[in-house]
Amino acid sequence: HENLKTFIDGFHHDAHPMGMLLSTVGALATFYPQASNVYDEDQRRISIARLIAKMPTIAALIYRHNVGLPYNMPTNDLSYVGNFLSMMFRMVELHYEPVQEVERALDVLFILLADHEQNCSTNAMRAVGSAHPDPYTTTSAAIAALYGQLQHGSTGQAVVSMLERVGTVARVATFVDEVKTNGETLPGFGHPIYRHQDPRARIIMSIADEVFSVTRPSPLLQVARELERIALQDDYFVSRGLFPTVDFYSGFIYQALGIPVEMFPVLFAIPRTAGWLAQWEELLLDPEQGMVRPRQLYTGHALRDYLPIAKRRA
């Protein structure tokens, strides 16, 4: 933990949380060089447990660093989620007691987000992992993919930005008309796999209500619900399978907890680490899996005569 604190202290306070997470997880490979022995079952078990355990610690350290608060260290008598909440939000309490509704909601959210087929970040985990580097390096590759603007964590940010742009419930219908006219993409709507409503979204909606019963809900929540109501009744969205996804409401839970939007992808990476590592070990132990090496089909120019540079036109 001291090494982690020292490492994170080296970042500027304006550094992007995902960049900090990517760098810190990659650096863990230098703290635990024995993790490179990926063929040793005991070492794999240690590395997997260590990574799953350290992700909430790193996330909380990043948050506290960026808001200028002293760090909180893990507490062994709390649950996985309760411990994360303590590291994030404990101030002067001798013993932090997480709010039960918040702890349960975040626990359910983490379970829902742990793994989801061959998405971009999981595919990156498997591709890099196929070369058999240590799991910290491999996980940092998955985090790099998750850093992208089209990935889940960034979608949560985009949903909040979209709703801020709409502003009020009264403007939702006009906004929907503008979206249809301009052919815009609605962040948080439409999933590449689910052609009907994302079943995880229904569960998140229900646990969001539990969180809002003990916290101050976002003023944009009613805007979101009106947007969802109109979209689910409009053939433009229904015929295209544009239903709310897991990202549409998860951001409201994070906002209700006072977590800034820049941290949304980091929170997504915490549970997804378990899924990434399960995929990594499955790949590693599969005797039919070799190193990923996609082939390319060249479709450029055919054979051409070489022309000296001096004779080429500018």
C-alpha positions as CSV (number, residue, x, y, z in Angstrom):
1,H,0.0,0.0,0.0
2,E,2.9,2.4,0.7
3,N,4.2,1.7,-2.8
4,L,0.8,2.4,-4.3
5,K,0.4,5.7,-2.3
6,T,3.9,6.8,-3.4
7,F,3.2,6.0,-7.0
8,I,-0.2,7.8,-7.1
9,D,1.3,10.8,-5.3
10,G,3.4,11.3,-8.4
11,F,0.4,12.1,-10.6
12,H,-0.7,15.7,-11.1
13,H,-4.1,16.4,-9.5
14,D,-5.6,17.1,-12.9
15,A,-4.6,13.7,-14.3
16,H,-7.4,11.7,-15.8
17,P,-8.4,8.8,-13.4
18,M,-8.4,6.2,-16.2
19,G,-4.8,7.2,-17.2
20,M,-3.8,6.9,-13.6
21,L,-5.5,3.5,-13.3
22,L,-3.9,2.3,-16.5
23,S,-0.4,3.3,-15.4
24,T,-0.8,2.0,-11.8
25,V,-2.0,-1.4,-12.8
26,G,0.8,-1.7,-15.3
27,A,3.3,-0.7,-12.7
28,L,2.2,-3.5,-10.4
29,A,4.1,-5.9,-12.6
30,T,7.3,-4.3,-11.3
31,F,6.1,-4.6,-7.7
32,Y,5.4,-8.3,-8.2
33,P,7.9,-9.7,-10.8
34,Q,7.1,-13.2,-9.7
35,A,3.7,-12.8,-11.4
36,S,5.4,-13.3,-14.7
37,N,5.4,-17.1,-13.9
38,V,2.0,-17.5,-15.4
39,Y,2.4,-21.3,-15.7
40,D,2.5,-21.7,-11.9
41,E,-1.0,-22.4,-10.6
42,D,-0.3,-21.1,-7.1
43,Q,1.2,-17.9,-8.5
44,R,-1.8,-17.4,-10.8
45,R,-4.1,-17.7,-7.8
46,I,-2.1,-15.2,-5.8
47,S,-2.0,-12.7,-8.7
48,I,-5.7,-13.0,-9.5
49,A,-6.7,-12.5,-5.9
50,R,-4.3,-9.7,-5.5
51,L,-5.6,-7.8,-8.6
52,I,-9.2,-8.2,-7.7
53,A,-8.4,-7.0,-4.2
54,K,-6.3,-4.1,-5.2
55,M,-8.6,-2.6,-7.9
56,P,-11.0,-0.9,-5.4
57,T,-8.0,0.3,-3.4
58,I,-6.3,1.9,-6.4
59,A,-9.6,3.4,-7.5
60,A,-10.2,4.9,-4.1
61,L,-6.6,6.2,-3.9
62,I,-7.0,7.9,-7.3
63,Y,-10.3,9.5,-6.2
64,R,-8.9,10.8,-2.9
65,H,-5.7,12.1,-4.6
66,N,-7.6,14.0,-7.2
67,V,-10.0,15.7,-4.7
68,G,-7.1,16.5,-2.3
69,L,-8.1,14.2,0.6
70,P,-5.9,12.0,2.7
71,Y,-5.9,8.3,1.8
72,N,-7.9,5.7,3.6
73,M,-6.5,2.2,3.8
74,P,-8.5,-1.1,3.5
75,T,-10.4,-2.4,6.5
76,N,-10.6,-6.1,6.9
77,D,-13.9,-6.3,8.8
78,L,-15.9,-4.8,5.9
79,S,-17.3,-6.4,2.8
80,Y,-15.6,-5.9,-0.6
81,V,-18.0,-3.1,-1.5
82,G,-18.2,-1.7,2.0
83,N,-14.5,-1.6,2.2
84,F,-14.4,0.3,-1.1
85,L,-17.0,2.8,0.2
86,S,-14.9,3.3,3.3
87,M,-11.7,4.0,1.4
88,M,-13.6,6.4,-0.8
89,F,-15.7,8.4,1.7
90,R,-14.6,7.8,5.3
91,M,-13.6,11.1,6.8
92,V,-13.0,11.3,10.6
93,E,-15.0,8.3,11.7
94,L,-13.2,5.7,13.8
95,H,-15.2,3.0,12.2
96,Y,-17.0,3.5,8.9
97,E,-20.5,2.0,8.6
98,P,-21.6,1.9,4.9
99,V,-25.3,2.7,4.2
100,Q,-26.9,-0.6,3.7
101,E,-28.9,0.4,0.6
102,V,-25.9,1.9,-1.1
103,E,-23.7,-1.1,-0.2
104,R,-26.2,-3.5,-1.6
105,A,-26.8,-1.5,-4.8
106,L,-23.1,-1.2,-5.6
107,D,-22.7,-4.9,-4.9
108,V,-25.5,-5.8,-7.4
109,L,-24.1,-3.3,-9.9
110,F,-20.6,-4.9,-9.6
111,I,-22.1,-8.4,-10.2
112,L,-23.9,-7.2,-13.3
113,L,-20.8,-5.6,-14.7
114,A,-18.3,-8.4,-14.0
115,D,-18.3,-10.0,-17.4
116,H,-20.1,-9.7,-20.7
117,E,-19.0,-11.8,-23.6
118,Q,-16.3,-10.6,-26.1
119,N,-16.5,-6.8,-25.7
120,C,-13.6,-4.7,-26.8
121,S,-11.7,-4.7,-23.4
122,T,-12.2,-8.4,-22.9
123,N,-11.0,-9.1,-26.4
124,A,-7.9,-6.9,-25.7
125,M,-7.3,-9.0,-22.5
126,R,-7.4,-12.2,-24.5
127,A,-5.3,-10.9,-27.4
128,V,-2.5,-9.6,-25.2
129,G,-2.9,-12.5,-22.7
130,S,-2.3,-14.9,-25.6
131,A,1.3,-13.9,-25.6
132,H,1.5,-15.0,-21.9
133,P,2.8,-11.8,-20.2
134,D,2.0,-11.3,-16.5
135,P,-1.7,-10.6,-15.5
136,Y,-1.0,-7.0,-14.5
137,T,0.4,-6.1,-17.9
138,T,-2.5,-7.9,-19.5
139,T,-5.1,-6.2,-17.4
140,S,-3.6,-2.8,-18.2
141,A,-4.2,-3.6,-21.8
142,A,-7.9,-4.2,-21.1
143,I,-8.0,-1.0,-19.1
144,A,-6.5,0.8,-22.1
145,A,-9.4,-0.5,-24.3
146,L,-11.9,0.5,-21.6
147,Y,-10.4,4.0,-21.7
148,G,-11.8,4.6,-25.2
149,Q,-14.7,6.9,-25.8
150,L,-16.9,4.2,-27.3
151,Q,-16.6,1.9,-24.3
152,H,-18.9,1.5,-21.3
153,G,-17.3,3.8,-18.8
154,S,-17.2,6.7,-21.3
155,T,-20.8,5.9,-22.3
156,G,-21.9,6.7,-18.7
157,Q,-20.2,10.1,-19.0
158,A,-21.9,10.7,-22.4
159,V,-25.3,9.9,-21.0
160,V,-24.9,12.5,-18.3
161,S,-23.7,15.1,-20.9
162,M,-26.6,14.3,-23.1
163,L,-29.2,14.8,-20.3
164,E,-27.5,18.0,-19.3
165,R,-27.9,19.1,-22.9
166,V,-31.7,18.3,-22.8
167,G,-32.0,20.1,-19.5
168,T,-35.7,19.7,-18.6
169,V,-38.5,17.2,-18.9
170,A,-40.4,19.7,-21.1
171,R,-37.6,19.6,-23.7
172,V,-37.4,15.9,-24.0
173,A,-40.0,15.5,-26.8
174,T,-38.3,18.2,-28.8
175,F,-34.9,16.6,-28.3
176,V,-36.2,13.2,-29.5
177,D,-37.5,14.8,-32.6
178,E,-34.1,16.5,-33.2
179,V,-32.4,13.1,-32.7
180,K,-34.6,11.4,-35.3
181,T,-34.3,14.3,-37.8
182,N,-30.5,14.4,-37.5
183,G,-30.0,10.7,-37.2
184,E,-28.0,11.1,-34.0
185,T,-26.9,8.3,-31.8
186,L,-28.3,8.3,-28.2
187,P,-25.7,7.4,-25.6
188,G,-27.0,4.6,-23.4
189,F,-29.4,3.4,-26.0
190,G,-28.9,0.3,-28.2
191,H,-26.6,-2.7,-27.5
192,P,-24.6,-4.7,-30.1
193,I,-25.8,-7.9,-28.6
194,Y,-29.2,-7.3,-27.0
195,R,-31.7,-6.6,-29.7
196,H,-34.4,-6.1,-27.1
197,Q,-34.0,-4.3,-23.7
198,D,-30.9,-5.1,-21.8
199,P,-32.1,-7.2,-18.8
200,R,-29.4,-5.7,-16.6
201,A,-30.9,-2.2,-17.2
202,R,-34.1,-3.3,-15.5
203,I,-32.3,-4.5,-12.4
204,I,-30.2,-1.3,-12.2
205,M,-33.3,0.8,-12.4
206,S,-34.7,-0.9,-9.4
207,I,-31.5,-0.6,-7.3
208,A,-31.2,3.0,-8.4
209,D,-34.5,3.7,-6.6
210,E,-33.1,2.1,-3.5
211,V,-30.1,4.4,-3.6
212,F,-32.2,7.4,-4.2
213,S,-34.3,6.6,-1.1
214,V,-31.2,7.4,1.0
215,T,-29.4,9.9,-1.1
216,R,-30.2,13.0,-3.1
217,P,-31.2,11.9,-6.6
218,S,-29.8,13.7,-9.6
219,P,-32.0,16.5,-10.9
220,L,-31.6,14.9,-14.3
221,L,-33.3,11.6,-13.2
222,Q,-36.8,12.7,-14.3
223,V,-35.3,13.9,-17.6
224,A,-33.9,10.4,-18.1
225,R,-37.1,8.6,-17.2
226,E,-39.1,10.8,-19.6
227,L,-36.6,10.2,-22.4
228,E,-36.8,6.4,-21.8
229,R,-40.6,6.5,-21.7
230,I,-40.8,8.3,-25.1
231,A,-38.1,6.2,-26.7
232,L,-39.8,2.9,-25.6
233,Q,-43.0,4.0,-27.3
234,D,-41.5,5.4,-30.5
235,D,-41.3,3.0,-33.4
236,Y,-38.1,4.9,-34.6
237,F,-36.2,3.5,-31.5
238,V,-38.1,0.2,-31.0
239,S,-37.7,-0.9,-34.7
240,R,-34.0,-0.2,-34.4
241,G,-33.6,-2.0,-31.1
242,L,-32.5,1.2,-29.3
243,F,-33.5,0.3,-25.8
244,P,-31.7,1.6,-22.6
245,T,-28.6,-0.3,-21.8
246,V,-26.7,-1.0,-18.5
247,D,-25.0,2.4,-18.8
248,F,-28.1,4.5,-18.9
249,Y,-28.9,4.4,-15.2
250,S,-25.6,3.3,-13.6
251,G,-24.2,6.8,-13.9
252,F,-27.1,8.2,-11.8
253,I,-26.1,5.8,-9.0
254,Y,-22.5,7.0,-9.1
255,Q,-23.7,10.6,-9.2
256,A,-26.0,10.1,-6.2
257,L,-22.9,9.0,-4.3
258,G,-21.1,12.1,-5.3
259,I,-18.7,10.4,-7.7
260,P,-17.5,12.7,-10.5
261,V,-18.1,11.5,-14.1
262,E,-14.4,11.1,-14.8
263,M,-14.4,8.3,-12.3
264,F,-17.2,6.3,-14.0
265,P,-14.9,4.2,-16.2
266,V,-12.7,3.4,-13.2
267,L,-15.6,2.1,-11.2
268,F,-16.6,0.0,-14.2
269,A,-13.1,-1.5,-14.3
270,I,-13.3,-2.7,-10.7
271,P,-15.9,-5.5,-11.2
272,R,-14.8,-6.1,-14.8
273,T,-11.4,-7.1,-13.6
274,A,-12.8,-10.4,-12.3
275,G,-14.3,-11.2,-15.7
276,W,-11.1,-10.2,-17.5
277,L,-9.0,-12.5,-15.3
278,A,-11.4,-15.4,-15.7
279,Q,-11.1,-15.0,-19.5
280,W,-7.3,-14.7,-19.2
281,E,-6.9,-17.9,-17.2
282,E,-9.3,-19.8,-19.5
283,L,-7.3,-18.8,-22.5
284,L,-4.0,-19.6,-20.8
285,L,-5.1,-23.1,-19.8
286,D,-6.7,-24.0,-23.2
287,P,-4.3,-26.2,-25.1
288,E,-5.9,-25.3,-28.4
289,Q,-5.3,-21.6,-27.9
290,G,-2.1,-20.1,-29.4
291,M,-0.9,-16.5,-29.6
292,V,-3.4,-14.3,-31.3
293,R,-2.1,-13.4,-34.8
294,P,-4.8,-12.1,-37.1
295,R,-4.1,-12.2,-40.9
296,Q,-4.7,-9.3,-43.3
297,L,-5.8,-9.3,-46.9
298,Y,-3.9,-6.6,-48.9
299,T,-6.3,-4.7,-51.2
300,G,-4.0,-1.8,-52.2
301,H,-2.1,-1.1,-55.4
302,A,-0.8,-3.9,-57.6
303,L,2.8,-4.1,-58.7
304,R,4.2,-0.7,-59.7
305,D,7.5,0.5,-61.2
306,Y,9.8,2.2,-58.9
307,L,10.2,5.9,-59.6
308,P,13.2,7.8,-58.1
309,I,12.3,10.5,-55.6
310,A,13.9,13.2,-57.8
311,K,11.4,12.4,-60.7
312,R,8.3,12.3,-58.5
313,R,5.9,15.2,-58.6
314,A,5.5,17.1,-55.3
